[in-house]
Amino acid sequence: MEVINQNAIRKDNTLLSIAHLTQLLHYVTGFGGFIVPLVIWLTSRRSVEGMDEHGKSIINFQLSLLLYIIISIPAILLFGLGILGLIGVGILGFVLPIVNAVKASNGESPSNFLTIPFL
């Protein structure tokens, strides 16, 4: 009988990249871009090397985007600046997960551009 060590930490850059790319589910389902990366992070943060760092980065980024959206909506009344904010959030929310997925597949740390550190 073979004993399997379940506490071993493995290196899985593919899962890290997938965790970043699941943020793009916001554009498909409208809500999955926060829930799916959160579930991936919570289930594999102790078993995958680097998942804790990348997972915290993903959650901080999603919370930052939510805060920027909440700030941009009332700013629409201020000469339409909120519309520019919402466009910026849309572009940032699409580009940065792709950049971080490429960085994760190369084994690098994620980019924290315009991310507020909540966690």
Sequence and secondary structure as in RCSB ss.txt:
>XXXX:A:sequence
MEVINQNAIRKDNTLLSIAHLTQLLHYVTGFGGFIVPLVIWLTSRRSVEGMDEHGKSIINFQLSLLLYIIISIPA
ILLFGLGILGLIGVGILGFVLPIVNAVKASNGESPSNFLTIPFL
>XXXX:A:secstr
     TT  B  HHHHHHHHHGGGGGGTTSSHHHHHHHHHHHHHTTTBTTHHHHHHHHHHHHHHHHHHHHHHHHH
TTTTTHHHHHHHHHHHHHHHHHHHHHHHHHTT     TT     
